[in-house]
């Protein structure tokens, strides 16, 4: 495959070529551009009303993108062996974050959920970073304990217990969506690592049963499920958000009403620039715009899986699992957000990666995509080293 390169300094000080993946960079760049345009369009009304500056949220999103690109460059510069070596410390750090956010005075509460810590100019959602740290540990465990993981139910249940404990802390915030994405992604990585199907069924069934119990024993979750089943039954209360989202998507038809011409974003659709930015995109760009965005996410996830496959072929097992976990995470979160916007899934507070307004999501998503680029680079270098060794033998 053709790759663009740049000079990169090794620890020895000798010049080295850094291998970039133009498909990955191009796809991420396109999604960022679409996201910035849609945040500017979807937030113009609420920005004007709340701050007097119609582009307030757009300007902040630009800052978040800049910080996210810095995070990506940092991730690119760190060898993945460092992440693997220190995975146990990352695991500890993830649980520290998830516990700290629950402490009154440290965790910041918004709309009844304690998910954020204040970092000066922004509120940071700790579950975003904790998810990366936990998945890094799961990938490391799958390499270090490969035989035990694949042959023993006890060996399999150890990482599942870690995921379950983290999910309990997320549910305590409460953040049902983040807990679901974490468990699904972690179990998917363990499946790729070779876990037996009948072993995998046990935690899956327990998780599904547990989530069902949580849903039926929580009044607000039951209201969400009721609204999901028939939002038109109560269109001015529990079904209001979904009804407004469906109206926006329906108005878009084939080619949309045009950029900036959305009506639903004008105080009808709540969270139009965050969780429901996809609905505004569908209204302004129609079915064609939806197909383009879904296609870009499909390409991004496919690229992550391709990088994972090539890393596995090169013998970089940890890197392969980590790349796969990034692809599964981004793809699953995009699927859930789009499904919620279209009424295919119950409402969840999950952003659309790279498109929705939000500093935490942007910082962490661009950071892990930088890590994905690092894995691609190391895979390319591994292949070139193998070719070089073969040439020397000849």
C-alpha positions in Angstrom: 0.0 0.0 0.0 1.2 3.5 -0.8 2.0 5.7 2.3 3.1 9.3 2.8 6.0 9.8 5.1 7.7 12.4 7.2 11.0 12.6 9.1 10.8 11.1 12.5 13.6 11.1 15.1 14.5 7.9 16.9 16.0 7.7 20.3 19.4 7.2 18.7 19.0 10.5 16.9 19.1 8.9 13.4 16.5 10.0 10.9 13.6 7.6 10.3 10.7 7.7 8.0 7.3 7.7 9.7 4.6 5.8 7.8 1.2 7.5 7.6 -2.0 5.9 6.4 -3.5 8.4 3.9 -6.9 6.6 3.9 -7.2 6.9 7.7 -6.0 10.5 7.7 -8.3 11.5 4.8 -11.3 9.9 6.4 -10.7 11.5 9.8 -10.1 14.8 8.1 -13.4 14.6 6.2 -15.4 13.7 9.3 -13.8 16.6 11.2 -14.7 19.0 8.4 -18.3 17.7 8.3 -18.4 17.9 12.1 -17.2 21.5 12.3 -19.7 22.6 9.7 -22.6 20.8 11.4 -21.7 22.1 14.9 -21.6 25.7 13.5 -25.0 25.2 11.8 -26.7 23.2 14.6 -25.6 25.5 17.4 -26.1 28.9 15.9 -29.5 29.5 17.5 -28.6 28.2 21.0 -25.2 30.0 20.9 -26.9 33.3 20.1 -29.5 32.9 22.8 -27.1 31.8 25.6 -24.0 33.8 24.9 -24.9 36.5 22.3 -22.2 35.0 20.0 -23.8 32.9 17.2 -20.5 31.0 16.7 -19.6 30.5 20.4 -19.8 26.6 20.3 -18.2 26.5 16.9 -15.2 28.5 18.2 -14.9 26.2 21.2 -15.1 23.1 19.0 -12.2 24.5 16.9 -10.2 24.7 20.1 -11.1 21.1 21.0 -10.1 19.9 17.6 -6.8 21.7 18.0 -6.2 20.1 21.4 -7.3 16.7 20.0 -4.7 17.0 17.2 -2.1 17.7 19.8 -3.2 14.6 21.7 -3.0 12.6 18.5 0.6 13.8 17.9 1.5 12.8 21.5 0.0 9.3 20.9 1.9 9.0 17.6 5.2 9.8 19.3 4.9 7.1 22.0 5.8 3.5 21.1 3.0 1.1 21.7 5.4 -1.1 23.8 5.2 1.6 26.5 1.4 1.3 26.6 1.7 -2.5 26.9 4.4 -2.4 29.5 2.5 0.0 31.7 -1.0 -1.5 31.1 -1.5 -2.4 34.8 -0.8 1.2 35.8 -3.3 2.4 33.2 -5.9 0.0 34.7 -5.3 1.5 38.2 -5.5 5.0 36.8 -8.9 4.2 35.1 -10.4 3.0 38.3 -9.0 6.0 40.2 -10.7 8.3 37.6 -14.0 6.4 37.8 -14.1 6.6 41.6 -13.0 10.2 41.9 -15.8 11.5 39.6 -18.3 10.0 42.1 -16.8 12.0 45.0 -18.9 15.1 45.9 -16.9 18.2 45.3 -14.6 16.5 42.7 -17.2 15.2 40.3 -19.3 17.8 38.5 -23.0 17.0 38.2 -25.1 17.9 35.1 -28.7 16.9 34.6 -28.6 14.5 37.5 -25.4 12.7 36.3 -22.0 13.0 37.9 -19.7 12.2 34.9 -17.4 15.2 34.7 -14.4 16.9 36.4 -13.7 20.6 35.9 -10.5 21.4 34.1 -10.5 25.1 34.0 -12.1 26.1 30.7 -13.9 22.7 30.1 -15.6 19.8 31.9 -13.9 16.6 31.2 -15.9 13.3 31.0 -13.6 10.8 32.7 -15.3 7.7 31.2 -13.9 8.6 27.8 -10.2 8.4 29.0 -10.9 5.5 31.4 -12.3 3.5 28.5 -9.0 3.8 26.6 -7.0 2.8 29.6 -9.2 -0.2 30.3 -9.2 -1.5 26.7 -5.4 -1.2 26.7 -5.2 -3.4 29.7 -7.7 -5.9 28.1 -5.5 -6.1 25.0 -2.4 -6.6 27.1 -4.0 -9.3 29.2 -5.1 -11.1 26.0 -1.5 -11.3 25.0 0.1 -12.1 28.4 -2.5 -14.7 29.4 -3.4 -16.0 26.0 -3.3 -19.7 26.9 -5.2 -19.3 30.1 -7.7 -17.0 28.5 -8.6 -19.4 25.7 -8.5 -22.7 27.7 -9.8 -21.7 31.2 -13.2 -20.2 32.2 -11.4 -18.7 35.2 -8.8 -17.1 33.0 -11.6 -15.6 30.9 -13.6 -14.3 33.9 -10.6 -12.3 35.3 -10.8 -9.6 32.6 -14.6 -9.8 32.5 -14.6 -9.0 36.3 -12.5 -6.0 35.5 -14.9 -4.8 32.9 -17.9 -5.6 35.2 -16.4 -3.5 38.0 -15.8 -0.6 35.7 -19.3 -0.9 34.3 -20.8 -0.8 37.9 -18.9 2.5 38.5 -20.2 3.9 35.2 -23.7 2.9 36.1 -23.3 4.7 39.5 -22.7 8.0 37.6 -25.1 7.0 35.9 -23.8 6.4 32.4 -25.7 3.5 30.9 -24.5 4.1 27.4 -20.8 4.3 28.3 -21.1 1.1 30.4 -22.7 -0.7 27.4 -20.1 0.4 24.9 -17.3 -0.6 27.3 -18.6 -4.1 28.0 -19.5 -4.8 24.3 -16.1 -3.6 23.1 -14.1 -5.5 25.8 -16.0 -8.7 25.2 -15.5 -8.3 21.4 -11.7 -8.0 21.9 -11.7 -11.1 24.1 -13.6 -12.9 21.4 -11.0 -11.9 18.8 -8.3 -13.2 21.2 -9.8 -16.7 20.9 -12.2 -17.1 23.9 -14.5 -20.1 23.6 -18.0 -19.3 22.5 -19.7 -21.1 25.4 -17.5 -19.2 27.9 -18.5 -15.9 26.2 -22.2 -16.6 26.4 -22.2 -16.5 30.3 -21.2 -12.9 30.8 -23.2 -11.8 27.8 -26.4 -13.3 29.2 -25.6 -11.9 32.7 -25.0 -8.5 31.2 -28.2 -8.5 29.2 -30.2 -9.7 32.2 -28.6 -7.1 34.4 -29.4 -4.3 31.9 -32.9 -5.5 31.6 -33.4 -5.3 35.4 -31.8 -1.9 35.5 -34.2 -0.7 32.8 -37.4 -2.0 34.4 -36.5 -0.8 37.9 -35.6 2.7 36.9 -38.5 5.1 36.2 -36.6 7.4 33.8 -35.2 4.4 31.9 -38.7 3.0 31.6 -39.9 6.3 30.2 -37.1 6.2 27.6 -38.1 2.7 26.6 -41.7 3.6 26.4 -40.9 6.7 24.3 -38.7 4.5 22.1 -41.5 2.1 21.4 -44.0 4.8 20.5 -42.7 8.4 20.8 -45.9 9.7 19.2 -47.9 8.5 22.2 -46.5 11.4 24.3 -44.9 13.8 21.8 -44.7 16.7 24.2 -43.0 15.0 27.1 -41.2 11.6 27.1 -41.3 11.3 23.3 -40.5 14.9 22.5 -36.8 14.6 21.7 -37.2 11.5 19.4 -40.3 13.0 17.7 -38.3 16.2 16.9 -35.4 14.1 15.6 -37.6 12.1 13.4 -39.3 15.2 12.0 -35.8 16.6 11.2 -34.7 13.4 9.4 -38.0 13.3 7.5 -37.8 16.9 6.3 -34.4 16.2 4.8 -35.8 13.8 2.2 -33.3 13.0 -0.6 -31.1 16.1 -0.8 -32.0 18.1 2.3 -33.3 21.6 2.9 -29.8 23.1 2.5 -27.0 24.1 4.9 -28.2 26.4 7.6 -31.9 26.0 6.7 -32.8 23.5 9.4 -35.9 24.4 11.3 -35.7 21.8 14.0 -32.4 23.2 15.4 -34.2 26.4 16.3 -35.1 25.4 19.8 -37.3 22.4 18.8 -34.7 19.7 18.9 -32.9 19.5 22.3 -29.1 18.9 22.2 -29.1 19.6 18.5 -25.3 20.3 18.4 -24.3 17.4 20.7 -26.2 14.1 20.8 -28.6 14.9 17.9 -26.3 16.6 15.4 -26.9 13.7 13.0 -30.6 14.6 12.8 -29.7 18.2 11.8 -27.3 16.8 9.2 -30.0 14.6 7.8 -32.4 17.6 7.6 -29.9 19.9 5.9 -28.2 17.3 3.6 -30.9 14.7 3.3 -30.4 11.0 2.5 -27.3 11.8 0.4 -25.6 13.4 3.3 -26.5 10.5 5.6 -25.0 8.0 3.1 -21.8 10.0 2.9 -21.4 10.2 6.7 -22.2 6.5 7.2 -19.8 5.7 4.4 -17.0 7.6 6.1 -17.6 5.9 9.4 -17.6 2.5 7.6 -14.3 3.4 5.9 -12.8 4.5 9.2 -13.8 1.3 11.0 -12.7 -0.8 8.1 -9.4 0.9 8.1 -8.9 0.1 11.8 -9.7 -3.6 11.2 -7.3 -3.6 8.2 -4.5 -2.2 10.4 -5.4 -4.7 13.1 -5.1 -7.6 10.5 -1.8 -6.4 9.2 -0.4 -6.0 12.8 -1.5 -9.6 13.5 0.3 -10.8 10.3 3.4 -9.0 11.4 3.3 -10.7 14.8 2.3 -7.6 16.7 -0.5 -9.2 18.7 -1.0 -6.5 21.3 -1.1 -3.8 18.6 -3.6 -5.9 16.7 -6.0 -6.2 19.6 -5.6 -2.5 20.4 -6.4 -1.5 16.8 -9.4 -3.8 16.7 -10.7 -2.3 20.0 -10.4 1.2 18.6 -12.4 0.2 15.5 -15.1 -1.6 17.5 -15.4 1.3 19.9 -15.7 4.0 17.3 -18.0 1.9 15.1 -20.3 0.9 18.0 -20.6 4.4 19.4 -21.4 5.8 15.9 -24.0 3.0 15.4 -25.7 3.7 18.7 -25.8 7.5 18.2 -27.2 7.2 14.7 -29.6 4.5 15.8 -30.9 6.7 18.6 -31.3 9.7 16.2 -33.4 7.5 13.8 -35.5 5.9 16.6 -33.9 2.4 16.1 -32.5 2.4 19.7 -33.6 3.9 23.0 -32.2 7.3 23.8 -28.6 7.3 25.2 -26.3 10.1 25.9 -23.6 9.1 23.5 -21.9 11.6 21.1 -21.3 10.9 17.5 -17.4 10.6 17.3 -15.7 13.5 15.5 -19.0 15.2 14.7 -20.8 16.0 17.9 -19.8 19.1 20.0 -17.8 18.2 23.1 -14.2 18.5 24.3 -13.9 15.2 26.1 -15.0 13.1 23.1 -12.9 15.1 20.6 -9.7 14.9 22.7 -9.9 11.2 23.4 -11.2 10.2 20.0 -8.4 12.0 18.1 -5.9 10.7 20.7 -6.8 7.1 20.0 -6.8 7.6 16.3 -3.3 8.9 16.7 -2.5 5.7 18.5 -4.0 3.8 15.6 -1.6 5.7 13.3 1.2 4.7 15.5 0.2 1.0 15.2 0.1 1.4 11.4 3.6 2.9 11.5 5.0 0.1 13.6 3.4 -2.5 11.4 5.0 -0.9 8.3 8.4 -0.7 10.0 8.1 -4.4 11.1 7.4 -5.4 7.5 10.3 -3.4 6.2 12.6 -4.8 8.8 11.6 -8.3 7.8 12.2 -7.6 4.1 15.6 -6.1 5.0 16.6 -9.2 7.0 15.5 -11.4 4.2 17.5 -9.4 1.7 20.6 -9.7 3.9 20.3 -13.4 4.1 20.2 -13.6 0.3 
